Amino acid sequence: MGAISPRAWAILLATYFAYVSVYCARKPFSVVKSVIEKELSISQQNLANIDTALLTTYAIGQLSLGPLVKIVGRKLTLILAFALSGAATAAFGVCDSPLPMILAWGAAGLFAAPASPLFSIVVGESVPDSVRGTVIGIWSSCENLGGAFANLVAARVLAVQGWRAAFFVSGPIVGIWALILAIVLPSDPTAPPAPKATASAAASGPAPSALSIPGVGAVSACYTLTKCSRYCLMFWLPYFLSTYVQLSPASAGSIAALLDAAGALGAILTGIACDTLYGGATLRAAMHLCFATGVSFGAWAFACANGATANVHIAAILAVGFFVAGPGGVLGSSARGLVGFAGRAKEGALIAAVAGLVNGTGSVGAVLQGLFASQLVSLCGWPGLFAILAAAMLSASLLLLPAVAVETAGLQAKLKAA
C-alpha cells in the first residue's frame, strides 16, 4: 500500500466516506416506514410504491450515465449528484401524501445514482495495478458501513425528533459532500485528440456502444442476478427472521445486521485475494464467489426446509453475506478494466457509459426483487425462495464465463507487452 501517493489517499478517503454518507439518501425511509404508515395512514401498497420509485429511478440514472458524463463531465456530475440528492432527501421530510413522497424519493434515487459507478472509476484510476484489487476490496466495504451508518442516524433522530427530522438531518449529511468533492476530486482526464478524418478512420465507423465492449454483457447479466439476491436479503431478512424463525423484532434486526458485517469482511478479503491469489484476475474471483454464494443459498434452503435452528440460520447469514459482497465490489468496478482490454482505456466517456450500464443493470436486479420476492415466498415458501436464489447465483457464475475469458486474454497480453 506504500505505492499509493498522498494525493491518492486523499481521494480514496474522501470518496469512501462520501459513499458512506450517500446511503443517507437511500435508507431513512426504511427506518421510518412504519411510523409514516401510522401517522399519515398511508397504505402498504403506497409504501411499496415509494420504495420502488427510488429503486427504479436509481437504475434509470445509472443507465443514463454515459451521455450525462459526456455532456457535463465526471467531476461536475458527482458534485451535482450529492448536492441534489441531499436536497431531495431533505424535501421528503415536508411531504404529507404518497405522490409527493414518490416524487421526492424518486428524485433522491435518480440524483444519487452516479456515485457508485463514477467513484469506482476514480478509485481505480488513483492506484497502481499492483494493489488495485486490494484497494477496491477495502473501498467497497463502504457499502456495508454506509447502510449501517444511515440506519443509525435515521433511528437516533427518529427516536428524539420524529420521522421528518430524520430526513432534515440526513439530507445535509449527503449534500455537504458536494463541496468536499469539489475540492478533493481530480479534474476530468483530458480526452485524446480526435483522429483526422482519413479513409481508415471513416472505415472504422462510429464510436462503440457500451454493450459492444467484450465482456460487458456477461458482467451486466451476472450483476443483475447478484444484486437481486443481495437486495432480497437486505429488504426481507429482518421480516424472515421475525415471522419464520420466530425471533423478536429487536433480535431480528440485530441478527440481520450480521449480513453487512460479514459482507464488509468478505469485500476486504476478496480485494486482497484478487491481488495475492488471482494475480489481478478480479472477474475470475467474482465467478468463484458467485458459485460459493449459490452453494450457501442451497444449503440454507435445505436447512430451512428441515427445521433449522436459529444458530443454523445465523451461520447461513454469515456465509451468504461473506460470499455475496465480493462480487458486488468487483463487478461494479469492472468498467475500466473491460474498456482497457478493448484497447480504449483513454476514452473516459466510454468508461463512464460501461460503468453506468453495468451498475444500472445491477440496479434493475434490485427492482426485480422488489416486484417478485413476496410473491415467490407466497408460492414456494422461504425454503423455495432460497433455492431460487441459489439457482440464480449459480447461473450468475456461469454467465460470467465470457467476461472471464476476456479478462484472461487481456491480462496475458499485458504480461507479454511488459
Contacts in CASP RR format, 6 or more apart in sequence:
PFRMAT RR
TARGET T0000
AUTHOR 0000-0000-0000
METHOD contacts of the structure
MODEL  1
MGAISPRAWAILLATYFAYVSVYCARKPFSVVKSVIEKELSISQQNLANI
DTALLTTYAIGQLSLGPLVKIVGRKLTLILAFALSGAATAAFGVCDSPLP
MILAWGAAGLFAAPASPLFSIVVGESVPDSVRGTVIGIWSSCENLGGAFA
NLVAARVLAVQGWRAAFFVSGPIVGIWALILAIVLPSDPTAPPAPKATAS
AAASGPAPSALSIPGVGAVSACYTLTKCSRYCLMFWLPYFLSTYVQLSPA
SAGSIAALLDAAGALGAILTGIACDTLYGGATLRAAMHLCFATGVSFGAW
AFACANGATANVHIAAILAVGFFVAGPGGVLGSSARGLVGFAGRAKEGAL
IAAVAGLVNGTGSVGAVLQGLFASQLVSLCGWPGLFAILAAAMLSASLLL
LPAVAVETAGLQAKLKAA
1 131 0 8 1.000
1 134 0 8 1.000
1 135 0 8 1.000
3 127 0 8 1.000
3 128 0 8 1.000
3 130 0 8 1.000
3 131 0 8 1.000
4 12 0 8 1.000
4 126 0 8 1.000
4 127 0 8 1.000
4 128 0 8 1.000
4 131 0 8 1.000
4 135 0 8 1.000
8 126 0 8 1.000
8 127 0 8 1.000
10 184 0 8 1.000
11 122 0 8 1.000
11 123 0 8 1.000
11 126 0 8 1.000
11 184 0 8 1.000
11 185 0 8 1.000
11 186 0 8 1.000
12 123 0 8 1.000
12 126 0 8 1.000
12 127 0 8 1.000
12 135 0 8 1.000
12 139 0 8 1.000
14 180 0 8 1.000
14 181 0 8 1.000
14 184 0 8 1.000
14 185 0 8 1.000
15 119 0 8 1.000
15 122 0 8 1.000
15 123 0 8 1.000
15 139 0 8 1.000
15 181 0 8 1.000
15 185 0 8 1.000
16 139 0 8 1.000
16 142 0 8 1.000
17 142 0 8 1.000
17 177 0 8 1.000
18 82 0 8 1.000
18 115 0 8 1.000
18 119 0 8 1.000
18 177 0 8 1.000
18 180 0 8 1.000
18 181 0 8 1.000
19 115 0 8 1.000
19 116 0 8 1.000
19 119 0 8 1.000
19 142 0 8 1.000
19 143 0 8 1.000
19 146 0 8 1.000
20 142 0 8 1.000
20 145 0 8 1.000
20 146 0 8 1.000
20 149 0 8 1.000
21 146 0 8 1.000
21 149 0 8 1.000
21 173 0 8 1.000
21 174 0 8 1.000
21 176 0 8 1.000
21 177 0 8 1.000
22 82 0 8 1.000
22 85 0 8 1.000
22 112 0 8 1.000
22 115 0 8 1.000
22 174 0 8 1.000
22 177 0 8 1.000
23 146 0 8 1.000
23 147 0 8 1.000
23 149 0 8 1.000
23 150 0 8 1.000
24 86 0 8 1.000
24 89 0 8 1.000
24 149 0 8 1.000
24 150 0 8 1.000
24 153 0 8 1.000
24 154 0 8 1.000
24 170 0 8 1.000
24 171 0 8 1.000
24 173 0 8 1.000
24 174 0 8 1.000
25 85 0 8 1.000
25 86 0 8 1.000
25 88 0 8 1.000
25 89 0 8 1.000
25 108 0 8 1.000
25 109 0 8 1.000
25 111 0 8 1.000
25 112 0 8 1.000
25 170 0 8 1.000
25 171 0 8 1.000
25 174 0 8 1.000
26 54 0 8 1.000
26 58 0 8 1.000
26 108 0 8 1.000
26 109 0 8 1.000
26 112 0 8 1.000
26 147 0 8 1.000
26 150 0 8 1.000
27 146 0 8 1.000
27 147 0 8 1.000
27 150 0 8 1.000
27 151 0 8 1.000
27 154 0 8 1.000
28 89 0 8 1.000
28 92 0 8 1.000
28 150 0 8 1.000
28 153 0 8 1.000
28 154 0 8 1.000
28 166 0 8 1.000
28 167 0 8 1.000
28 170 0 8 1.000
29 36 0 8 1.000
29 50 0 8 1.000
29 51 0 8 1.000
29 54 0 8 1.000
29 92 0 8 1.000
29 105 0 8 1.000
30 51 0 8 1.000
30 151 0 8 1.000
30 235 0 8 1.000
31 151 0 8 1.000
31 154 0 8 1.000
31 155 0 8 1.000
31 158 0 8 1.000
31 166 0 8 1.000
32 154 0 8 1.000
32 158 0 8 1.000
32 162 0 8 1.000
32 163 0 8 1.000
32 166 0 8 1.000
33 47 0 8 1.000
35 158 0 8 1.000
35 162 0 8 1.000
35 163 0 8 1.000
36 42 0 8 1.000
36 47 0 8 1.000
36 163 0 8 1.000
37 44 0 8 1.000
37 47 0 8 1.000
39 163 0 8 1.000
40 96 0 8 1.000
40 97 0 8 1.000
42 97 0 8 1.000
42 98 0 8 1.000
42 101 0 8 1.000
46 98 0 8 1.000
46 102 0 8 1.000
48 370 0 8 1.000
49 98 0 8 1.000
49 102 0 8 1.000
50 98 0 8 1.000
50 101 0 8 1.000
50 102 0 8 1.000
50 105 0 8 1.000
51 105 0 8 1.000
51 235 0 8 1.000
51 370 0 8 1.000
52 367 0 8 1.000
52 370 0 8 1.000
52 371 0 8 1.000
53 102 0 8 1.000
53 103 0 8 1.000
53 105 0 8 1.000
53 106 0 8 1.000
54 105 0 8 1.000
54 106 0 8 1.000
54 108 0 8 1.000
54 109 0 8 1.000
55 363 0 8 1.000
55 366 0 8 1.000
55 367 0 8 1.000
55 370 0 8 1.000
56 106 0 8 1.000
56 367 0 8 1.000
57 106 0 8 1.000
57 107 0 8 1.000
57 109 0 8 1.000
57 110 0 8 1.000
57 113 0 8 1.000
58 109 0 8 1.000
58 110 0 8 1.000
58 112 0 8 1.000
58 113 0 8 1.000
58 360 0 8 1.000
58 363 0 8 1.000
58 366 0 8 1.000
59 113 0 8 1.000
59 360 0 8 1.000
59 361 0 8 1.000
59 362 0 8 1.000
59 363 0 8 1.000
59 364 0 8 1.000
59 365 0 8 1.000
59 366 0 8 1.000
59 367 0 8 1.000
60 110 0 8 1.000
60 113 0 8 1.000
61 68 0 8 1.000
61 109 0 8 1.000
61 110 0 8 1.000
61 113 0 8 1.000
61 114 0 8 1.000
61 360 0 8 1.000
62 113 0 8 1.000
62 114 0 8 1.000
62 116 0 8 1.000
62 117 0 8 1.000
62 356 0 8 1.000
62 357 0 8 1.000
62 359 0 8 1.000
62 360 0 8 1.000
62 363 0 8 1.000
63 356 0 8 1.000
63 357 0 8 1.000
63 360 0 8 1.000
63 361 0 8 1.000
65 77 0 8 1.000
65 113 0 8 1.000
65 114 0 8 1.000
65 117 0 8 1.000
65 118 0 8 1.000
65 352 0 8 1.000
65 353 0 8 1.000
65 355 0 8 1.000
65 356 0 8 1.000
65 359 0 8 1.000
66 210 0 8 1.000
66 349 0 8 1.000
66 352 0 8 1.000
66 353 0 8 1.000
66 356 0 8 1.000
67 353 0 8 1.000
68 77 0 8 1.000
68 114 0 8 1.000
69 77 0 8 1.000
69 114 0 8 1.000
69 118 0 8 1.000
69 348 0 8 1.000
69 349 0 8 1.000
69 352 0 8 1.000
69 353 0 8 1.000
70 349 0 8 1.000
70 352 0 8 1.000
70 353 0 8 1.000
72 80 0 8 1.000
73 188 0 8 1.000
74 118 0 8 1.000
74 121 0 8 1.000
74 122 0 8 1.000
74 188 0 8 1.000
74 348 0 8 1.000
74 352 0 8 1.000
75 181 0 8 1.000
75 182 0 8 1.000
75 185 0 8 1.000
75 186 0 8 1.000
75 187 0 8 1.000
75 188 0 8 1.000
77 114 0 8 1.000
77 118 0 8 1.000
78 114 0 8 1.000
78 115 0 8 1.000
78 118 0 8 1.000
78 119 0 8 1.000
78 181 0 8 1.000
78 185 0 8 1.000
79 178 0 8 1.000
79 181 0 8 1.000
79 182 0 8 1.000
79 185 0 8 1.000
80 111 0 8 1.000
80 178 0 8 1.000
81 111 0 8 1.000
81 112 0 8 1.000
81 113 0 8 1.000
81 114 0 8 1.000
81 115 0 8 1.000
81 118 0 8 1.000
82 115 0 8 1.000
82 174 0 8 1.000
82 175 0 8 1.000
82 177 0 8 1.000
82 178 0 8 1.000
82 181 0 8 1.000
83 175 0 8 1.000
83 178 0 8 1.000
84 107 0 8 1.000
84 111 0 8 1.000
85 107 0 8 1.000
85 108 0 8 1.000
85 109 0 8 1.000
85 111 0 8 1.000
85 112 0 8 1.000
85 174 0 8 1.000
85 175 0 8 1.000
86 108 0 8 1.000
86 111 0 8 1.000
86 170 0 8 1.000
86 171 0 8 1.000
86 172 0 8 1.000
86 174 0 8 1.000
86 175 0 8 1.000
87 171 0 8 1.000
87 175 0 8 1.000
88 104 0 8 1.000
88 105 0 8 1.000
88 106 0 8 1.000
88 107 0 8 1.000
88 108 0 8 1.000
88 109 0 8 1.000
88 111 0 8 1.000
89 104 0 8 1.000
89 108 0 8 1.000
89 167 0 8 1.000
89 170 0 8 1.000
89 171 0 8 1.000
89 174 0 8 1.000
90 167 0 8 1.000
90 168 0 8 1.000
90 170 0 8 1.000
90 171 0 8 1.000
90 172 0 8 1.000
91 104 0 8 1.000
91 107 0 8 1.000
91 167 0 8 1.000
92 101 0 8 1.000
92 104 0 8 1.000
92 105 0 8 1.000
92 108 0 8 1.000
92 167 0 8 1.000
93 104 0 8 1.000
93 163 0 8 1.000
93 164 0 8 1.000
93 166 0 8 1.000
93 167 0 8 1.000
93 168 0 8 1.000
94 164 0 8 1.000
95 101 0 8 1.000
95 104 0 8 1.000
112 174 0 8 1.000
113 360 0 8 1.000
113 363 0 8 1.000
116 332 0 8 1.000
116 359 0 8 1.000
117 332 0 8 1.000
117 335 0 8 1.000
117 352 0 8 1.000
117 355 0 8 1.000
117 356 0 8 1.000
117 358 0 8 1.000
117 359 0 8 1.000
117 360 0 8 1.000
118 352 0 8 1.000
118 355 0 8 1.000
120 136 0 8 1.000
120 329 0 8 1.000
120 332 0 8 1.000
120 333 0 8 1.000
120 335 0 8 1.000
120 336 0 8 1.000
120 355 0 8 1.000
120 359 0 8 1.000
121 333 0 8 1.000
121 335 0 8 1.000
121 336 0 8 1.000
121 348 0 8 1.000
121 351 0 8 1.000
121 352 0 8 1.000
121 355 0 8 1.000
122 185 0 8 1.000
122 186 0 8 1.000
123 135 0 8 1.000
123 136 0 8 1.000
123 139 0 8 1.000
123 333 0 8 1.000
124 132 0 8 1.000
124 135 0 8 1.000
124 136 0 8 1.000
124 333 0 8 1.000
124 336 0 8 1.000
125 189 0 8 1.000
125 336 0 8 1.000
126 186 0 8 1.000
127 135 0 8 1.000
129 280 0 8 1.000
130 275 0 8 1.000
131 275 0 8 1.000
132 275 0 8 1.000
132 280 0 8 1.000
133 271 0 8 1.000
133 272 0 8 1.000
133 274 0 8 1.000
133 275 0 8 1.000
133 280 0 8 1.000
133 282 0 8 1.000
134 271 0 8 1.000
134 272 0 8 1.000
134 274 0 8 1.000
134 275 0 8 1.000
134 276 0 8 1.000
135 271 0 8 1.000
136 271 0 8 1.000
136 274 0 8 1.000
136 282 0 8 1.000
136 329 0 8 1.000
136 330 0 8 1.000
136 333 0 8 1.000
137 267 0 8 1.000
137 268 0 8 1.000
137 270 0 8 1.000
137 271 0 8 1.000
137 272 0 8 1.000
137 274 0 8 1.000
137 326 0 8 1.000
137 329 0 8 1.000
137 330 0 8 1.000
138 267 0 8 1.000
138 268 0 8 1.000
138 271 0 8 1.000
140 267 0 8 1.000
140 325 0 8 1.000
140 326 0 8 1.000
140 328 0 8 1.000
140 329 0 8 1.000
140 333 0 8 1.000
141 263 0 8 1.000
141 264 0 8 1.000
141 267 0 8 1.000
141 268 0 8 1.000
143 267 0 8 1.000
143 325 0 8 1.000
143 329 0 8 1.000
144 260 0 8 1.000
144 261 0 8 1.000
144 263 0 8 1.000
144 264 0 8 1.000
144 267 0 8 1.000
144 325 0 8 1.000
145 260 0 8 1.000
145 264 0 8 1.000
147 260 0 8 1.000
148 257 0 8 1.000
148 260 0 8 1.000
150 170 0 8 1.000
153 166 0 8 1.000
153 169 0 8 1.000
153 170 0 8 1.000
153 173 0 8 1.000
154 166 0 8 1.000
154 170 0 8 1.000
157 165 0 8 1.000
157 166 0 8 1.000
157 169 0 8 1.000
157 170 0 8 1.000
158 165 0 8 1.000
158 166 0 8 1.000
188 348 0 8 1.000
189 346 0 8 1.000
189 348 0 8 1.000
191 346 0 8 1.000
191 347 0 8 1.000
191 348 0 8 1.000
191 349 0 8 1.000
192 346 0 8 1.000
192 347 0 8 1.000
195 201 0 8 1.000
207 347 0 8 1.000
207 350 0 8 1.000
208 342 0 8 1.000
208 344 0 8 1.000
208 350 0 8 1.000
209 353 0 8 1.000
210 216 0 8 1.000
210 350 0 8 1.000
210 353 0 8 1.000
210 354 0 8 1.000
210 356 0 8 1.000
210 357 0 8 1.000
211 217 0 8 1.000
211 220 0 8 1.000
211 357 0 8 1.000
213 338 0 8 1.000
213 339 0 8 1.000
213 342 0 8 1.000
213 344 0 8 1.000
213 350 0 8 1.000
213 354 0 8 1.000
214 338 0 8 1.000
214 341 0 8 1.000
214 342 0 8 1.000
214 402 0 8 1.000
214 403 0 8 1.000
214 406 0 8 1.000
215 338 0 8 1.000
215 402 0 8 1.000
215 403 0 8 1.000
215 406 0 8 1.000
216 338 0 8 1.000
216 354 0 8 1.000
216 357 0 8 1.000
216 358 0 8 1.000
216 403 0 8 1.000
217 402 0 8 1.000
217 403 0 8 1.000
218 399 0 8 1.000
218 400 0 8 1.000
218 401 0 8 1.000
218 402 0 8 1.000
218 403 0 8 1.000
219 283 0 8 1.000
219 331 0 8 1.000
219 334 0 8 1.000
219 338 0 8 1.000
219 358 0 8 1.000
219 400 0 8 1.000
219 403 0 8 1.000
220 357 0 8 1.000
220 358 0 8 1.000
220 361 0 8 1.000
220 362 0 8 1.000
221 361 0 8 1.000
221 396 0 8 1.000
221 399 0 8 1.000
222 286 0 8 1.000
222 290 0 8 1.000
222 327 0 8 1.000
222 331 0 8 1.000
222 396 0 8 1.000
222 397 0 8 1.000
222 399 0 8 1.000
222 400 0 8 1.000
222 403 0 8 1.000
223 327 0 8 1.000
223 328 0 8 1.000
223 331 0 8 1.000
223 332 0 8 1.000
223 358 0 8 1.000
223 359 0 8 1.000
223 361 0 8 1.000
223 362 0 8 1.000
224 361 0 8 1.000
224 362 0 8 1.000
224 364 0 8 1.000
224 365 0 8 1.000
224 368 0 8 1.000
225 365 0 8 1.000
225 392 0 8 1.000
225 393 0 8 1.000
225 395 0 8 1.000
225 396 0 8 1.000
225 399 0 8 1.000
226 290 0 8 1.000
226 293 0 8 1.000
226 324 0 8 1.000
226 327 0 8 1.000
226 328 0 8 1.000
226 331 0 8 1.000
226 362 0 8 1.000
226 393 0 8 1.000
226 396 0 8 1.000
227 328 0 8 1.000
227 362 0 8 1.000
227 363 0 8 1.000
227 365 0 8 1.000
227 366 0 8 1.000
228 362 0 8 1.000
228 365 0 8 1.000
228 366 0 8 1.000
228 368 0 8 1.000
228 369 0 8 1.000
228 392 0 8 1.000
229 293 0 8 1.000
229 297 0 8 1.000
229 324 0 8 1.000
229 369 0 8 1.000
229 389 0 8 1.000
229 392 0 8 1.000
229 393 0 8 1.000
229 396 0 8 1.000
230 324 0 8 1.000
230 325 0 8 1.000
230 328 0 8 1.000
231 365 0 8 1.000
231 366 0 8 1.000
231 369 0 8 1.000
231 370 0 8 1.000
232 369 0 8 1.000
232 370 0 8 1.000
232 373 0 8 1.000
232 385 0 8 1.000
232 389 0 8 1.000
233 259 0 8 1.000
233 317 0 8 1.000
233 320 0 8 1.000
233 321 0 8 1.000
234 259 0 8 1.000
235 369 0 8 1.000
235 370 0 8 1.000
235 373 0 8 1.000
236 373 0 8 1.000
236 374 0 8 1.000
236 377 0 8 1.000
237 256 0 8 1.000
237 259 0 8 1.000
237 317 0 8 1.000
238 249 0 8 1.000
238 252 0 8 1.000
238 253 0 8 1.000
238 256 0 8 1.000
239 252 0 8 1.000
240 382 0 8 1.000
241 247 0 8 1.000
241 251 0 8 1.000
241 252 0 8 1.000
241 253 0 8 1.000
241 255 0 8 1.000
241 256 0 8 1.000
241 313 0 8 1.000
242 248 0 8 1.000
242 249 0 8 1.000
242 252 0 8 1.000
244 304 0 8 1.000
244 382 0 8 1.000
245 252 0 8 1.000
245 310 0 8 1.000
245 313 0 8 1.000
247 255 0 8 1.000
247 310 0 8 1.000
255 310 0 8 1.000
255 313 0 8 1.000
255 314 0 8 1.000
255 317 0 8 1.000
256 317 0 8 1.000
258 314 0 8 1.000
258 317 0 8 1.000
258 318 0 8 1.000
259 317 0 8 1.000
259 320 0 8 1.000
259 321 0 8 1.000
260 321 0 8 1.000
262 317 0 8 1.000
262 318 0 8 1.000
262 319 0 8 1.000
262 320 0 8 1.000
262 321 0 8 1.000
262 322 0 8 1.000
262 325 0 8 1.000
263 321 0 8 1.000
263 322 0 8 1.000
263 324 0 8 1.000
263 325 0 8 1.000
263 326 0 8 1.000
264 325 0 8 1.000
265 322 0 8 1.000
266 321 0 8 1.000
266 322 0 8 1.000
266 323 0 8 1.000
266 325 0 8 1.000
266 326 0 8 1.000
267 325 0 8 1.000
267 326 0 8 1.000
267 328 0 8 1.000
267 329 0 8 1.000
270 285 0 8 1.000
270 289 0 8 1.000
270 325 0 8 1.000
270 326 0 8 1.000
270 327 0 8 1.000
270 329 0 8 1.000
270 330 0 8 1.000
271 282 0 8 1.000
271 285 0 8 1.000
271 326 0 8 1.000
271 330 0 8 1.000
273 285 0 8 1.000
274 280 0 8 1.000
274 281 0 8 1.000
274 282 0 8 1.000
274 285 0 8 1.000
274 330 0 8 1.000
277 285 0 8 1.000
278 284 0 8 1.000
278 285 0 8 1.000
279 411 0 8 1.000
280 411 0 8 1.000
281 404 0 8 1.000
281 407 0 8 1.000
281 408 0 8 1.000
281 411 0 8 1.000
282 330 0 8 1.000
282 333 0 8 1.000
282 334 0 8 1.000
282 407 0 8 1.000
283 330 0 8 1.000
283 331 0 8 1.000
283 334 0 8 1.000
283 400 0 8 1.000
283 403 0 8 1.000
283 404 0 8 1.000
283 407 0 8 1.000
284 404 0 8 1.000
284 407 0 8 1.000
284 408 0 8 1.000
285 326 0 8 1.000
285 330 0 8 1.000
286 326 0 8 1.000
286 327 0 8 1.000
286 328 0 8 1.000
286 330 0 8 1.000
286 331 0 8 1.000
286 400 0 8 1.000
287 397 0 8 1.000
287 400 0 8 1.000
287 401 0 8 1.000
287 404 0 8 1.000
288 397 0 8 1.000
289 323 0 8 1.000
289 324 0 8 1.000
289 326 0 8 1.000
289 327 0 8 1.000
289 330 0 8 1.000
290 327 0 8 1.000
290 393 0 8 1.000
290 394 0 8 1.000
290 396 0 8 1.000
290 397 0 8 1.000
290 400 0 8 1.000
291 393 0 8 1.000
291 394 0 8 1.000
291 397 0 8 1.000
292 323 0 8 1.000
293 320 0 8 1.000
293 321 0 8 1.000
293 323 0 8 1.000
293 324 0 8 1.000
293 327 0 8 1.000
293 393 0 8 1.000
294 323 0 8 1.000
294 389 0 8 1.000
294 390 0 8 1.000
294 391 0 8 1.000
294 392 0 8 1.000
294 393 0 8 1.000
294 394 0 8 1.000
294 397 0 8 1.000
295 390 0 8 1.000
295 394 0 8 1.000
296 316 0 8 1.000
296 319 0 8 1.000
296 320 0 8 1.000
296 323 0 8 1.000
296 390 0 8 1.000
297 320 0 8 1.000
297 386 0 8 1.000
297 387 0 8 1.000
297 389 0 8 1.000
297 390 0 8 1.000
297 393 0 8 1.000
298 386 0 8 1.000
298 387 0 8 1.000
298 390 0 8 1.000
299 316 0 8 1.000
299 319 0 8 1.000
300 313 0 8 1.000
300 316 0 8 1.000
300 319 0 8 1.000
300 320 0 8 1.000
300 386 0 8 1.000
300 390 0 8 1.000
301 383 0 8 1.000
301 384 0 8 1.000
301 386 0 8 1.000
301 387 0 8 1.000
301 390 0 8 1.000
302 383 0 8 1.000
303 312 0 8 1.000
303 313 0 8 1.000
303 316 0 8 1.000
304 313 0 8 1.000
304 382 0 8 1.000
304 383 0 8 1.000
304 386 0 8 1.000
305 383 0 8 1.000
305 384 0 8 1.000
308 316 0 8 1.000
324 393 0 8 1.000
327 396 0 8 1.000
331 358 0 8 1.000
332 355 0 8 1.000
332 358 0 8 1.000
332 359 0 8 1.000
333 355 0 8 1.000
334 358 0 8 1.000
334 403 0 8 1.000
335 351 0 8 1.000
335 352 0 8 1.000
335 354 0 8 1.000
335 355 0 8 1.000
335 356 0 8 1.000
335 358 0 8 1.000
336 345 0 8 1.000
336 351 0 8 1.000
336 355 0 8 1.000
337 345 0 8 1.000
337 407 0 8 1.000
338 354 0 8 1.000
338 403 0 8 1.000
338 406 0 8 1.000
338 407 0 8 1.000
339 345 0 8 1.000
339 347 0 8 1.000
339 350 0 8 1.000
339 351 0 8 1.000
339 354 0 8 1.000
341 406 0 8 1.000
341 407 0 8 1.000
341 409 0 8 1.000
341 410 0 8 1.000
344 350 0 8 1.000
345 351 0 8 1.000
373 385 0 8 1.000
376 384 0 8 1.000
376 385 0 8 1.000
376 388 0 8 1.000
377 385 0 8 1.000
380 387 0 8 1.000
380 388 0 8 1.000
END
